[in-house]
Amino acid sequence: MEEEKKHHFFHHNEEDVPVDHEKEEKHHKHLEHLGELGVAAAGAYALHEKHEVKKDPEHAHKHKVEEKIAESIAVGAGGLAFHEKHEKKEEKEAMKEAEGEKKHHHGLF
């Protein structure tokens, strides 16, 4: 059976192309932080809309809908942050592995 390959939407590296693991780790860290920022922003907006329901009862339904949308966006951004944290961890492990291989080869020659 053929070895499983990971499919990334933005990273289509060929097997022969060297990967800069440090750069990839920084990229995932950056995206993780953007996800965290998205959680904070969407969460704040959801709280704002929740307050608007009480403040503006005439348009309460609209504010409730916008609150639920903002909550959903916050959950999605949290999922992105979690995913990128996992990718960052994998990249760190790959970097350690690559460094170990380099050290091992130098010890042989």
Order of alpha helices (4+ residues) and beta strands (2+ residues): alpha-alpha
